[in-house]
């Protein structure tokens, strides 16, 4: 592993090798064959797209070239007090030399990020983590996104449509003002079903209730499910997928320290058989896992 000088302003190549993933037959291996760059970039735009949610666009040709669905970047926001560690953000979209990230204001770090103007410098490490595996999925595909979790599924949605795979989007939010990505999904030909906790738009209830109804329909009996969102939602998706015997890949979102597999701050429990589990790193063995491998009862 080669660590780059983050102050040089020049992209530095970092080769990350991770151990083999026991039991995860769906997710593609992590950074074994992909180049990772630590580069200083410039913010091109940083706009609020929903209540407390922003879409940041920056020029980063190296990361854009190598990014794959499900991967993320690690961003240094500030040198100020309490800002020592970088923050992980999923790669939302890529276009030639640019990448975007869709993020929610949660704490001081993301609040500072939301206030950074066009032209501000940003130190970015990526792409990191493993990817969704499209080689095993039969048609059709169902994307299930809860809150800002839908951000992890947008690059995947583009890849599915490029393969001409029938894809349906299920998007959940607390209320209308926090609804994300619907127009982006529809713009690439994906029909979207909406659920809000308060019923302000779409189904009044959880997005997982829509998923259950869909899987009862004949045309959606044997899809592949791809999901990202709060842990409670992912646990519910896993139970539904198990009941209907539908293969499911999920992107986990955990707090991270180093994002290189060293600090062990982002681990999640993964079953190695019916009675035992081990902790695996979301940043390295993940963030994409086979849903039924996660030991949800341990969370």
N, C-alpha and C positions, 0 to 999 in steps of 0.2 A: 504494500500500500504506500503510495507516494503522496505526501501531504504538500500542498502548494502554498506559496506565500499569498495570503489573501489581499495584501496591500499593493501588489504589483500592477493590478489592472489588466493583466493578460490572462487568457484562459490557460489553465494547466490541466493536463490529463491525469486522471487518477484511476488506477485499475483496482477494482474491488472484487475480491473473491469471497464467496460465501459457501458454507457447508451445504451438502445435499439436503433436500427437504424430505423428511420421512413422511410418507402417507399422503402428501399433497399431489394428487395425480392430475389436477386441473390447472393449477397456476404454473406459468412458465418460470424457469429458474431466474434467480435474481442476477445481479450485475456481472456474472461470469464472463459474458461476451460483449458487454456494452461499455462504451467509454463514458466516464463521468468527468464533468468539468467544474472547476471552481473559477468563476469568472465575474468580473465587475461589469455590470450592465447599466443601462439607462432606462428609466420609466418613460414610456411613450404616452400612457394614459392611465388614470386611476379613478374610476367613476363609480358612484353608488348606483347599483342596479335594482336593489330591493332594500327594504328596511334593514339597516345594519349589515348589509352585504355589499361588497365591492368587487369590481372586475378590474384587475391590474394587467396591463399589457407592457411587455418590455422586449427589447431587441436582444436576442440570445441565439445566434445561429447554430452554435455547436449543440446546445441542448435541444433545440427544435429539430435538428437533424436526427438525433438519436432517441428522442422520447417515444415511448410506447404506452398504450392504454393501461392505466392503473398506476403508473409511476408518479413520483413526486419530486419536488425540489426543496432544498433547505436554504432559507433566506436569512441573512444577517440584516436585522432591521436598524439597529442603532448601537452606538458605543456607550450609551448612557447607563445610569444605574439600573440594575435589574434586567438589562438587555444583553447579558453576556452570551446566552445561548441563542442559536438560530431557531427559526420556526419552520415546521414542515407545512408545505402546501401542495396539494395535488396539481398536476399539470392539466389545465382545463381544455385548452385548444392549442394547436400549433399551426403556423402558416409561414412557410418559407423560413425567414430569419427571425420570426417572432414567436413568443409563447405568451399565454395568458394564464392567470390563476384567479379563481373565484373564491373569495374568502369572507368569513364572518368576523365582525368585531366581537371578541370575547374578553380580552384583557388589555393591559397597557401596550403590549407589543403590537397587536393588530390595530389598536387605536392609533398608535404612532404611524403605522404603515398606511392607514387610510388617509392620513394628513399629508403624506408625501406627494409633492407636486410633479407634474410633467417635467422631465429633465433631471430629476434627482437621481443620484447614483444608487445602485443596489448590488450587493454581493450575493451571488446565487451559486449554489452547489447542486449539480444534478446531471442527468436524470438518475434517480435512486429507486431502489426497490425492484420487485419482480413485476410481472405483467399478467393481465388476463390472458387466458389461453382460448383462442378462437378455433383451434384445430379440432377440438373434441365436441364442439357444440352442434347439435342438430338444429334445423329450423323448427320453429321460430325462436326468437330471443325476447325475454322480458327484462327490462331494466327497472329496478326499484330503488328510488332515491328518496331519502328522508332529509329534509332541511338542506344544509350545505353539502351533505353527502352526495347529492346529485352531481357535484363537480367532478367526482372521481369517475363518472360514467360517460361524460361527454365525448372524450377522445375515443372511448370504446364504441359509442354510438356511431361515430363517423366511420370507424373501421368496419363495423357490422354492415352499414349501408353500402360501403364500398364493395363488400362481398355479396351484395344484393340479398342479404338475409332479412327476412321479415322480422321487424323489430317493433315492440310496443313499449312505451314509456309510462311508468307509474310514478308520479311525483307527489310527495307529501310535504306539507308545511303547517306551521302553527296557525297562520291566517293568511289572507289574500296578500297583504303587504310584504310578506316574507316568501312568497312563491318565486321559485327560481327556475330558469332554463327552459321553460315551456316553449317559448318562441324559437329558441335555438334548436331544440329537438324537432319541432314542427318544420323548421326551415330546411331540414335534410330528409324530410319525408317520413318522420316518425309520428304516429298518432299518440296522443298523450291523454291519460286519465289522471285527474287531479283529486286529491283528498286534503282537507284542512281540518284541524282539530275543532275549530269553532263553526265550521260549515259556511264560512263567508264566501267560498267558491268551491265548486265541485262537490264530491262526496263528503258528507258530514261524518267524520270519523278518521280512522287510521288507513293509511295506504295499504297495509297488509290485508284489510278487509276486501279491498278491490282485488288483490292478488288471489285470495281464496275463491272469490266468485269466478274469476277468469279461469282458474284451473279446473273448475267444475264443468266448463264448457268443452265440448269435444275438440274444437279447433286449437285449443291451448293445452291439450292433455300432456304433450311431451316436449315442452320447450326447454331451454336452458335459462336459468335465472341468474342475473348479475345484480348485486345489491351493494349499496353503501349508505350508511346513516348511523344514527345512535345505536349503541350496543343493544338496547332493548328491542329496537326495531329489527336488527339483524338476527337476534335470537328468535323472534317471532317468525321471520322469514324462513329461518332454518327449520323450525318445527313444521311450518306449512309445507316446505319443500320435502321434508322427510315423509309426511303423511301422504303426499301425492307422488312420492318417489321421483322427484325432479332434480337433476343435477344442478347445483348452485355454487357459484363463486361469489365471494364477498371481499370487499376492500375494507380492511380494518383501519380505524383512525384512533391512534393513541398519542399521548404526549411523548415527545422525543428529546433526547439530549444531544447525542453526537450524530445520529442518523447513519452511522457506519458500522453498527453492530458491536461496539466496544463497551458502552456504558450500561447496557442492559436495562435502560430506563423505559423501554417501550414494549416489554415482553407481554405475551398473551398465552393462556394455557391451551395447548394443542394435544389431542388424544393420540396416544401411540397404540393403544388397544382399549378394550372395553373397561378395564379397571385402572389404567394408568394414563397419566398425561405428563407432558414436559412443557417448559416455557420456551417459546420461540420468539425471535425478535421481529416485530412488525416492520422495522426499517430494512431488514435484510432477508429473512425468510418470507416476509410479506412485502407489501401490505395485502396482497391477494392470497386468500386461503380457500380451500374447499370448506364450505360452510359447516358440514357435518364433522369436520375435524376439530372444530373449536369446542373446548369444554365449557359450555355456557353455564353449567351449574357451579363452576368454580369462580366465575366473575362475581 
